[in-house]
């Protein structure tokens, strides 16, 4: 973007000073060196992989590409991925709003500890995120004996009759996904609501609004962009999670395979075109996420200035 | 775990409603989804005898996986520190066509599913790939030449035979997943760096090199180290992108998260849990360090 870009395109983080006083400019060759290195880095690690996904998917033309999407296993993987995101994202959305409300609007002891604990899932390896649910719900785990047959035959039989299984089944996949996407919405909302303060809510209450009215009519409109931002990031991760889901899924084709797991199966069967075709759908989702994210950032900065 | 540490509020003095409801829901959800399952890993590991625990976490294959995971994660984070730093500088200071697109693309490793990244990198850097067909002969040649010059080092053991499906592939995947961290922690700090600082240095007779290394770099250090630590922590736990490009040879190119999965698939739940606890403690220590770093840098930048 040139320096004469319209004001709504200017970001707060970029006061560009190429044309500053000469003493604080780097020599031309340094500038070129930095630009070349930076763009080479971006090219090798970001542009090439992205381009490779789409070219590999279309390597044999559009026929095999679209054929990959008519495979019933692929369709069931797509359905499961959508279902997982449809449960995990709203769950973490409600949690994020509740957590941000109590952390940003009130003071209590242990608040910084609570914030750290909310961030915890980001520090945990995806593989371990899956493992801990296997430990709780798996057959060798705490609740496992009650969920399978084994030591408690009639109880297990009852559960089996109700068809309740958690690990190597859909509930485990949903739980693991909720775990890995746990902090996204809360993390976006907490700093935003802390910065906004309580004044508008106080005003609403003084004017006679109830608590819920204040929340829906004052707080929610104020945080809607942050909320949207958190939700799209949460959604991208929920649909793309691989490690955690891989541990709890059991890889039953057509039943407990999400799209990323389906990609792995296709790839290991040397069905590269199909693997990259499914990948291109997820890559498209990633691109849309980045686009929306950039738009929200522009919008937020426009609102600030 | 530490739920008891959070004191209950004095409701009467709060003007806004909903404190009890929101805090109660937050703690219950946090406990059920995060704390109890995480606690399960520690309790399961505590059920092991000390000797069993040690054999599980310190067998030669596990130790080899730590070396691979920690070593390559460190290397990837260092490369991200250098190139991420340059990229952040270029994005903040220079204008060029497509700057905004590059800026948005930096977040790609957050948004692109790791499995997709893994197979894409494997396709590019394998022997027949776009970059691999040029780089692989170069890489193999370099390793051979190094072995000729300094024969007493096991170059092939250290650097591997190929790029994709070997150690270099792990490095590529881990660099990819850690890429946004350094750039995103550095960008706001760079943007707020006052030009007066550089002007003052210039007025006092510093040349541009001195200003860059003695004025700007120290100013960026806390953010740079934070970004480095974040990239390192992320790389340590990464699984999805690595398995497709690592070759996954035991004792050579097997990362620790993969070893956990291998143990699980062999129904060795205790072994898997013991290694997981080692990884968890490592990442919690890293998280603590990162928090301290951020506190330090916040204080540093306010002054």
Interface residues (C-beta under 8 A of the other chain):
Chain A: X1 X2 X3 X9 X12 X13 X14 X15 X16 X17 X18 X20 X21 X23 X24 X25 X26 X27 X30 X31 X34 X35 X37 X38 X39 X41 X42 X44 X45 X46 X47 X48 X49 X50 X52 X53 X56 X94 X95 X98 X99 X101 X102 X103 X105 X106 X108 X109 X110 X111 X113 X114 X116 X117 X118 X119 X120 X121 X123 X124 X125 X126 X127 X128 X131 X132 X133 X134 X135 X136 X138 X140 X141 X142 X175 X178 X179 X182 X198 X201 X202 X205 X211 X214 X215 X233 X236 X237 X239 X240 X241 X242 X243 X246 X247 X259 X260 X261 X263 X264 X267 X272 X275 X276 X279 X282 X283 X285 X286 X287 X289 X290 X291 X293 X294
Chain B: X1 X2 X5 X6 X7 X9 X14 X15 X16 X17 X18 X19 X21 X22 X23 X25 X26 X27 X29 X30 X33 X34 X35 X36 X37 X38 X40 X41 X44 X83 X86 X87 X89 X90 X91 X92 X93 X94 X95 X96 X99 X100 X102 X104 X105 X106 X107 X108 X109 X110 X111 X112 X113 X114 X115 X116 X117 X119 X120 X121 X123 X124 X129 X130 X131 X172 X175 X176 X179 X187 X188 X191 X195 X198 X199 X202 X203 X208 X211 X212 X233 X236 X237 X238 X239 X240 X244 X257 X258 X260 X261 X264 X267 X269 X272 X273 X276 X279 X280 X283 X284 X286 X287 X291
